[in-house]
Amino acid sequence: MATKTGRMASRNPASAKARLVRVFGAINIGSFRISAMIMGETETGDLLVLGSGHRASAGIKRGYVTDMKGATYAIRDALERAEKNAGLTVQSVWIACAGAGLASHVASVDIEIGGRRIEDEDVELLLYQARGMIQPDGRTVLHAQPAHYTLDGAHGVANPRGLHAERLGVDIHVMLADGAPVRNLMEAVQSAHLDVEGVVAAPLAAGYACLSEEERDLGVALVEIGADVTNIAVFAAGMVLGMRAVPMGSGDITDAIASAFGIRRFQAERLKCVYGSAIASRSDHREMIPVTSPAEAPGEDGAGAAEPLARGADEKNRISRAQLVSVVTQHLSLLTTEVGKALKDMGFSGTRAGQVVLTGGGAELAGMAEFVQGALGMPVRLGRMPELTGLPEAHATPGFATLAGLCLYAAEDPVDIRSVSAPRALRTSFGRPARSLFPVGRLFRAMREYF
C-alpha cells in the first residue's frame, strides 16, 4: 500500500508541479452518501489528490442497489463534482463493495523445489498452480492475492527468490461476494458512462487507508460503521482472515432518534451530528437543545408553518441533551453487542484479541471510541486518514477512509493470481516445447494437471 512504499507526496507545494504519469478515479457507493476522488501519480512516484466530491446517496440500501436510475444519477453527479475540482475527467473508476455478502478465506498450495535455489519461474509456477485452489462455489471472486510465502512450512516469507528450500508454498487471500449485487453496482456505474477498473471489498480498501502494515501483520480488527451496514474485518499475517457484516449502522441511530421524539429524519440527523454523543456528562440534563434549526423557523411574514412540538420537548420545542444521549447510547449498545459477537465468532477475543480500529461515517460520533472500548473491553482507536497532498480537510475523516483507501489500492494495484499466465515451461515456442526451466518430473506433473 502507498503508506508502506513511501509514495504519498509530501506537503511541499513543489510536488504538485511534478508531471503526472497516471491518473485514476474511485467511487465509494454508500447508503448515506456517494463520494468520488481523482488521484494522480507523479513521475517521482508521489500521490496527489486532484479532486474529490460527494453528494447524498440515492438508490442504495444496505450496500445494495435498489433503484438503478437513482443510483446511476447520484454516481454521475458525485464524480462530476470531483472532476470539476480536479479540472479533468476520467473514463474508468475503481469502486468499493460494502454489501453483497462479502466473505474471505485463505487457500494454501505448495510445490517441490528439491533443495535448490528458488527462481522466478518457480514462483510463476506456484502462483499458476494456486489458481486451481480458488473455489468460488458459484460466487464472484473479487480478489485472489498472494499474502505471503512459506519455505518448508515456515511462514512469513515476503520474497522467496534466491533462497533454498525443499518445498515452496504460498497463502492466497480470496475475497468472495454474491454475483448479482456486484453486477448491479457495476451496471449502475456503467450506466453513468464509466468503465469499472475493478471492484474492491470495502473493508480491504478501508484497511489500506487506516491500518499500518505492522497492524495488519500482528492482528487488528477493523470496524467500519456505515449508514446501514457495519462491516467487521479481522486482519492478521497481512491479510483479512475473517469478515462479518452487521445490518445496523449510524442511520439506525438516526431513525431511533426520530422515533423516540416523533420528529423528521433530517431533524434527527442534525441532532445526532451536532449535539449527539456516545458518552454522557453531568451537564447533559441542564443543556437544552433546539429540535428545529433556525432555517426551519417560520418567517417574519408568517410564511412557513410552525413545527409541532417534539415528544418530551418544552414549550420552545427543546429537549435536554441527556434525553438525546440516552437514545444514542441505547442503540449503540445493541450495535456493539452484535460487533462483539462477530469478533468472538472470528476468534478475536480473550487473549487472541488485539486493537480495534473504528472507521466509517458512524465513527465520527463524539465519544464513539471510548464507548466501544468500554463495551468490548478491548483497546479502540479511530482510524486515521493518511496525509495526502490535496485532500480537503472535510474529506480527511473516517467517513471517507474507504474512498481514500480505494485510491491507494488502485495506486498499488496488487497482484491477483487470476492474471498470472502459464509459466514459460508450460508454453510452447514456434510450435516446439520451450526449454525446460524445471526438473522434468515436476514439469510433467504440471502438464498432466493443466492440460
Secondary structure, 3 states (H helix, E strand, C coil): CHHHHCCECCCCHHHHHCCEEEEEEEEEECCCEEEEEEEEEECCCCEEEEEEEEEECCCEECCEECCHHHHHHHHHHHHHHHHHHHCCCCCEEEEEECCCCCEEEEEEEEEECCCCECCHHHHHHHHHHHHHHCCCCCCEEEEEEEEEEEECCEEEECCCCCCECCEEEEEEEEEEECHHHHHHHHHHHHCCCCEEEEEEEHHHHHHHHHCCHHHHHHCEEEEEECCCCEEEEEEECCEEEEEEEECCCHHHHHHHHHHHHCCCHHHHHHHHHHHCCCCCCHHHHCCEEECCCHHHCCCCCCCCCCCCCCCCCCCCCEEEHHHHHHHHHHHHHHHHHHHHHHHHHCCCCHHHCCEEEEECHHHHCCCHHHHHHHHHCCCEEECCCCCCECCCHHHCCHHHHHHHHHHHHHHHCCCCHHHCCCCHHHCEECCEECCCCCCHHHHHHHHHHHC
